[in-house]
Amino acid sequence: MNGGEPLDHPSVQKYPDSPTVEVRVGGILYRVPTQRGPDEAVPVPVRDLAQAMAAVAQFAALLELAMVDDEQATWGGRAVTRGTSEGAPTTRPELVLSLQRLSRRLRAALPYW
């Protein structure tokens, strides 16, 4: 465990011009780049993943209960697929399926306790 100065994560060498943040992993403080390749993993705190998963579930529930208007559903579809190769869902059922896939990916990223 390092208490003072953070260690450079190996990815800092790959992205030397990227701004960095400090992240503690397994008791070790690292300096990691904030900008990475599109398919490269970035450390995310477990609580942030859990909150994102809850927000996705909440949005899906609102969609299924028709408590979201069409414009909000369209914007939600764009947000869910931003940064991916998927096209934005155009119907509510497609958006619900997209949210379910996102929820599964978030759940898979959480540690198993």
Backbone as a chain_set.jsonl record, in Angstrom:
{"seq": "MNGGEPLDHPSVQKYPDSPTVEVRVGGILYRVPTQRGPDEAVPVPVRDLAQAMAAVAQFAALLELAMVDDEQATWGGRAVTRGTSEGAPTTRPELVLSLQRLSRRLRAALPYW", "coords": {"N": [[0.848, -1.191, 0.0], [0.517, 2.201, -0.827], [0.891, 5.274, 0.684], [1.34, 8.04, 0.291], [2.425, 9.518, -2.353], [0.905, 8.961, -5.543], [1.13, 6.034, -7.632], [2.168, 5.696, -11.039], [-0.148, 4.455, -13.26], [0.132, 1.772, -15.627], [-1.144, 2.543, -18.01], [-0.754, 5.257, -18.237], [1.596, 5.695, -19.613], [0.82, 4.976, -22.148], [-1.04, 6.904, -22.823], [0.166, 9.656, -22.649], [-0.446, 12.394, -22.856], [-2.911, 12.772, -21.797], [-5.169, 14.14, -19.369], [-5.0, 13.324, -15.855], [-6.382, 11.35, -13.134], [-6.636, 10.475, -9.669], [-6.916, 7.215, -8.468], [-7.915, 4.742, -6.219], [-7.071, 1.435, -5.976], [-7.503, -1.659, -4.677], [-6.258, -0.804, -2.321], [-4.06, 0.555, -3.245], [-2.848, 3.576, -4.455], [-3.294, 5.021, -7.555], [-2.288, 6.932, -10.421], [-4.245, 7.659, -13.084], [-5.046, 7.899, -16.594], [-7.616, 10.071, -17.839], [-8.697, 10.014, -20.323], [-9.142, 7.612, -22.754], [-8.722, 4.871, -25.111], [-11.585, 3.903, -27.133], [-12.482, 1.299, -26.496], [-11.222, 0.585, -24.2], [-10.865, -0.305, -20.825], [-11.84, 1.654, -18.007], [-11.198, 2.542, -14.68], [-13.944, 2.469, -12.507], [-15.703, 3.591, -9.707], [-17.388, 1.269, -7.554], [-19.787, 2.092, -6.346], [-20.649, 4.053, -8.142], [-21.198, 2.527, -10.424], [-23.296, 0.976, -9.403], [-25.195, 2.973, -8.865], [-25.633, 3.918, -11.463], [-26.733, 1.64, -12.614], [-29.117, 1.486, -11.152], [-30.347, 3.862, -11.999], [-30.727, 3.328, -14.72], [-32.527, 1.18, -14.533], [-34.66, 2.516, -13.325], [-35.363, 4.375, -15.339], [-36.14, 2.595, -17.364], [-38.379, 1.459, -16.116], [-40.053, 3.717, -15.933], [-40.473, 4.153, -18.656], [-41.859, 1.793, -19.376], [-44.172, 2.185, -17.925], [-45.294, 4.221, -19.287], [-44.679, 6.841, -18.543], [-43.009, 8.613, -19.619], [-42.571, 10.981, -22.105], [-42.699, 11.005, -25.772], [-40.61, 12.574, -26.836], [-38.755, 12.668, -24.71], [-38.192, 9.952, -24.6], [-36.949, 9.594, -27.067], [-34.631, 11.184, -26.734], [-33.532, 9.773, -24.603], [-32.976, 7.331, -25.858], [-30.978, 8.124, -27.64], [-29.013, 8.869, -25.808], [-28.435, 6.446, -24.517], [-27.232, 4.94, -26.498], [-25.08, 6.441, -27.275], [-21.715, 6.79, -28.208], [-21.443, 4.185, -28.964], [-21.6, 1.543, -31.448], [-24.147, 0.986, -32.036], [-27.325, 1.774, -33.47], [-29.575, 4.427, -32.571], [-32.385, 3.529, -30.588], [-35.694, 3.447, -31.911], [-38.268, 3.017, -31.099], [-40.368, 2.624, -28.19], [-40.346, -0.091, -27.105], [-37.919, -1.003, -28.258], [-36.127, 0.729, -27.014], [-36.454, -0.014, -24.332], [-35.406, -2.628, -24.477], [-32.774, -1.975, -25.159], [-32.012, -0.613, -22.849], [-32.175, -2.725, -21.044], [-30.09, -4.351, -21.986], [-27.938, -2.63, -21.471], [-28.137, -2.501, -18.688], [-27.5, -5.168, -18.037], [-24.816, -5.207, -18.859], [-23.721, -3.356, -17.076], [-24.249, -4.669, -14.647], [-22.636, -6.912, -14.998], [-20.186, -5.729, -14.784], [-19.951, -5.158, -12.14], [-18.46, -6.167, -9.044], [-18.57, -9.567, -7.869], [-20.152, -10.52, -4.979]], "CA": [[0.0, 0.0, 0.0], [1.236, 3.465, -0.844], [0.092, 6.261, 1.387], [1.527, 9.411, -0.155], [2.41, 9.783, -3.788], [0.304, 7.896, -6.353], [1.946, 5.36, -8.643], [1.646, 5.823, -12.397], [-0.737, 3.262, -13.847], [0.789, 1.523, -16.914], [-1.825, 3.226, -19.115], [-0.264, 6.636, -18.339], [2.602, 5.698, -20.68], [0.126, 4.844, -23.428], [-1.75, 8.166, -23.062], [0.928, 10.621, -21.853], [-0.993, 13.75, -22.928], [-4.235, 12.791, -21.185], [-5.241, 14.525, -17.952], [-5.079, 12.146, -14.989], [-7.063, 11.397, -11.842], [-6.119, 9.476, -8.732], [-7.877, 6.147, -8.191], [-7.382, 3.739, -5.304], [-7.469, 0.081, -6.358], [-6.899, -2.64, -3.78], [-5.416, -0.131, -1.341], [-2.936, 1.23, -3.895], [-3.255, 4.801, -5.128], [-2.723, 5.139, -8.899], [-2.612, 8.047, -11.3], [-4.722, 7.044, -14.325], [-5.532, 8.883, -17.567], [-9.075, 10.175, -17.93], [-9.096, 9.774, -21.706], [-8.582, 6.346, -23.227], [-9.303, 4.348, -26.341], [-13.012, 3.644, -26.949], [-12.778, -0.032, -25.958], [-10.322, 0.303, -23.089], [-11.526, -0.175, -19.528], [-11.466, 2.75, -17.123], [-11.699, 2.194, -13.354], [-15.13, 3.195, -12.058], [-16.07, 3.128, -8.366], [-18.528, 0.35, -7.496], [-21.02, 2.826, -6.033], [-21.091, 4.724, -9.369], [-21.82, 1.494, -11.261], [-24.573, 0.604, -8.783], [-26.126, 4.083, -9.085], [-25.971, 3.929, -12.889], [-27.631, 0.511, -12.839], [-30.414, 1.868, -10.588], [-30.924, 4.892, -12.869], [-31.169, 2.644, -15.941], [-33.733, 0.427, -14.164], [-35.72, 3.507, -13.085], [-35.785, 4.899, -16.637], [-36.875, 1.515, -18.039], [-39.688, 1.35, -15.461], [-40.845, 4.872, -16.364], [-40.867, 3.896, -20.05], [-42.872, 0.741, -19.41], [-45.404, 2.734, -17.353], [-45.671, 5.334, -20.172], [-44.531, 8.099, -17.806], [-42.005, 9.374, -20.358], [-43.15, 11.316, -23.414], [-41.929, 10.527, -26.925], [-39.369, 13.343, -26.978], [-37.832, 12.172, -23.686], [-37.78, 8.603, -25.002], [-35.987, 9.763, -28.161], [-33.363, 11.644, -26.139], [-32.996, 8.647, -23.831], [-32.413, 6.376, -26.815], [-29.7, 8.664, -28.123], [-28.041, 8.836, -24.706], [-28.076, 5.055, -24.229], [-26.382, 4.388, -27.557], [-23.971, 7.35, -27.579], [-20.401, 6.177, -28.032], [-21.466, 2.782, -29.392], [-21.885, 1.374, -32.876], [-25.585, 0.725, -32.167], [-28.191, 2.89, -33.831], [-30.483, 4.794, -31.483], [-33.688, 2.874, -30.685], [-36.719, 4.362, -32.416], [-39.553, 2.744, -30.447], [-40.25, 2.369, -26.746], [-39.863, -1.452, -26.828], [-36.488, -1.084, -28.596], [-35.381, 1.439, -25.975], [-36.468, -0.864, -23.133], [-34.417, -3.694, -24.72], [-31.449, -1.355, -25.096], [-31.747, -0.361, -21.429], [-31.93, -4.022, -20.407], [-28.722, -4.756, -22.352], [-27.025, -1.77, -20.716], [-28.202, -2.944, -17.295], [-26.733, -6.416, -17.929], [-23.385, -4.877, -18.939], [-23.351, -2.723, -15.804], [-24.26, -5.716, -13.623], [-21.461, -7.757, -15.226], [-18.995, -4.983, -14.373], [-19.9, -5.105, -10.674], [-17.824, -7.343, -8.44], [-19.49, -10.558, -7.314], [-19.904, -10.697, -3.55]], "C": [[0.882, 1.239, 0.0], [0.348, 4.533, -0.22], [0.18, 7.649, 0.798], [1.339, 9.607, -1.634], [1.776, 8.633, -4.57], [1.313, 7.3, -7.327], [1.334, 5.619, -10.014], [1.107, 4.473, -12.853], [-0.052, 3.029, -15.194], [0.139, 2.258, -18.097], [-1.399, 4.681, -19.264], [0.779, 6.736, -19.453], [1.945, 5.652, -22.056], [-0.576, 6.148, -23.824], [-1.066, 9.29, -22.277], [0.337, 12.028, -21.842], [-2.369, 13.874, -22.28], [-4.157, 13.345, -19.765], [-5.4, 13.266, -17.101], [-5.911, 12.422, -13.746], [-6.439, 10.33, -10.959], [-7.23, 8.497, -8.385], [-7.207, 5.139, -7.272], [-7.958, 2.378, -5.686], [-6.748, -0.887, -5.438], [-5.942, -2.01, -2.784], [-4.228, 0.608, -1.933], [-3.473, 2.429, -4.668], [-2.518, 4.915, -6.462], [-3.118, 6.479, -9.517], [-2.997, 7.416, -12.635], [-5.209, 8.125, -15.284], [-7.056, 8.895, -17.623], [-9.575, 9.916, -19.34], [-8.375, 8.535, -22.203], [-9.181, 5.996, -24.572], [-10.751, 3.955, -26.089], [-13.343, 2.283, -26.339], [-11.908, -0.39, -24.763], [-11.025, 0.584, -21.759], [-10.959, 0.998, -18.737], [-12.005, 2.392, -15.746], [-12.87, 3.097, -12.943], [-15.472, 2.679, -10.667], [-17.346, 2.28, -8.393], [-19.823, 1.111, -7.235], [-21.549, 3.563, -7.268], [-21.757, 3.733, -10.318], [-23.194, 1.12, -10.719], [-25.609, 1.707, -8.996], [-26.559, 4.151, -10.548], [-26.96, 2.811, -13.201], [-29.037, 0.839, -12.315], [-31.104, 2.912, -11.468], [-31.458, 4.277, -14.161], [-32.463, 1.877, -15.656], [-34.916, 1.373, -13.955], [-36.256, 4.048, -14.412], [-36.584, 3.846, -17.404], [-38.275, 1.368, -17.44], [-40.596, 2.508, -15.875], [-41.325, 4.705, -17.805], [-42.002, 2.889, -20.12], [-44.207, 1.224, -18.861], [-45.932, 3.917, -18.162], [-45.634, 6.673, -19.44], [-43.456, 8.992, -18.433], [-42.617, 9.694, -21.713], [-42.205, 10.901, -24.54], [-40.604, 11.27, -27.094], [-38.327, 12.882, -25.953], [-37.324, 10.779, -24.042], [-36.747, 8.679, -26.12], [-34.63, 10.198, -27.623], [-32.718, 10.536, -25.319], [-32.35, 7.611, -24.726], [-31.077, 6.835, -27.359], [-28.628, 8.57, -27.042], [-27.541, 7.423, -24.45], [-27.095, 4.505, -25.258], [-25.209, 5.292, -27.922], [-22.643, 6.646, -27.303], [-20.352, 4.707, -28.412], [-21.711, 2.722, -30.897], [-23.373, 1.103, -33.116], [-26.304, 1.978, -32.654], [-29.129, 3.186, -32.669], [-31.818, 4.082, -31.667], [-34.749, 3.89, -31.112], [-38.091, 4.124, -31.801], [-39.311, 2.495, -28.959], [-39.773, 0.943, -26.451], [-38.376, -1.626, -27.158], [-35.644, -0.409, -27.525], [-35.34, 0.621, -24.689], [-35.454, -1.998, -23.289], [-32.991, -3.157, -24.623], [-31.056, -1.091, -23.639], [-31.468, -1.668, -20.687], [-30.529, -4.53, -20.731], [-27.69, -3.938, -21.577], [-26.987, -2.194, -19.251], [-27.407, -4.23, -17.085], [-25.227, -6.143, -17.979], [-22.903, -4.227, -17.643], [-23.268, -3.765, -14.694], [-23.028, -6.608, -13.76], [-20.181, -7.056, -14.784], [-18.861, -4.898, -12.855], [-19.196, -6.337, -10.129], [-18.883, -8.285, -7.872], [-19.148, -10.735, -5.837], [-20.604, -11.923, -3.06]], "O": [[1.867, 1.315, 0.734], [-0.823, 4.661, -0.577], [-0.813, 8.377, 0.801], [0.227, 9.836, -2.11], [2.066, 7.467, -4.303], [2.231, 7.98, -7.784], [0.116, 5.747, -10.138], [1.822, 3.471, -12.832], [0.316, 4.0, -15.856], [0.816, 2.558, -19.08], [-1.649, 5.288, -20.305], [0.842, 7.744, -20.157], [2.46, 6.226, -23.015], [-0.694, 6.46, -25.009], [-1.654, 9.825, -21.336], [0.591, 12.788, -20.907], [-2.929, 14.968, -22.222], [-3.205, 13.065, -19.036], [-5.888, 12.247, -17.591], [-6.117, 13.572, -13.358], [-5.795, 9.4, -11.445], [-8.344, 8.899, -8.05], [-6.071, 4.729, -7.51], [-9.174, 2.193, -5.716], [-5.518, -0.932, -5.42], [-4.925, -2.61, -2.436], [-3.461, 1.228, -1.196], [-4.429, 2.313, -5.435], [-1.288, 4.909, -6.506], [-4.143, 7.067, -9.174], [-2.19, 6.722, -13.252], [-5.727, 9.153, -14.848], [-7.702, 7.859, -17.473], [-10.756, 9.628, -19.533], [-7.155, 8.422, -22.089], [-10.026, 6.714, -25.106], [-11.121, 3.696, -24.944], [-14.397, 2.136, -25.72], [-11.863, -1.552, -24.356], [-11.698, 1.604, -21.607], [-9.765, 1.291, -18.792], [-13.159, 1.976, -15.637], [-12.787, 4.322, -13.025], [-15.529, 1.468, -10.454], [-18.266, 2.551, -9.165], [-20.85, 0.806, -7.841], [-22.763, 3.69, -7.433], [-22.764, 4.057, -10.946], [-24.147, 0.966, -11.483], [-26.772, 1.416, -9.277], [-27.726, 4.413, -10.838], [-27.91, 3.007, -13.959], [-30.032, 0.508, -12.959], [-32.318, 2.852, -11.66], [-32.524, 4.666, -14.639], [-33.395, 1.923, -16.459], [-36.039, 1.068, -14.358], [-37.468, 4.167, -14.588], [-37.595, 4.17, -18.027], [-39.247, 1.175, -18.171], [-41.78, 2.301, -16.14], [-42.453, 5.073, -18.133], [-42.986, 3.097, -20.83], [-45.26, 0.738, -19.275], [-46.912, 4.548, -17.765], [-46.468, 7.543, -19.693], [-43.05, 9.997, -17.849], [-43.121, 8.803, -22.397], [-41.067, 10.501, -24.298], [-39.593, 10.667, -27.452], [-37.153, 12.724, -26.289], [-36.157, 10.464, -23.812], [-35.779, 7.918, -26.125], [-33.599, 9.648, -28.01], [-31.498, 10.376, -25.336], [-31.295, 7.07, -24.395], [-30.153, 6.038, -27.521], [-27.478, 8.233, -27.324], [-26.354, 7.221, -24.193], [-26.228, 3.697, -24.926], [-24.418, 4.941, -28.797], [-22.484, 5.986, -26.276], [-19.332, 4.048, -28.208], [-21.994, 3.739, -31.531], [-23.81, 1.0, -34.262], [-25.938, 3.098, -32.296], [-29.441, 2.299, -31.875], [-32.338, 4.03, -32.781], [-34.698, 5.054, -30.716], [-38.989, 4.949, -31.966], [-38.194, 2.195, -28.536], [-38.879, 0.768, -25.623], [-37.654, -2.311, -26.434], [-34.576, -0.904, -27.165], [-34.305, 0.565, -24.025], [-34.721, -2.305, -22.349], [-32.11, -3.814, -24.069], [-29.912, -1.318, -23.246], [-30.617, -1.708, -19.798], [-29.85, -5.078, -19.862], [-26.696, -4.476, -21.089], [-25.916, -2.24, -18.646], [-26.718, -4.375, -16.076], [-24.454, -6.758, -17.244], [-21.804, -4.516, -17.17], [-22.334, -3.752, -13.893], [-22.441, -7.015, -12.758], [-19.198, -7.716, -14.445], [-17.783, -4.599, -12.341], [-19.32, -7.427, -10.688], [-19.955, -7.851, -7.449], [-18.014, -11.057, -5.484], [-20.52, -12.25, -1.876]]}, "num_chains": 1, "name": "protein.A"}
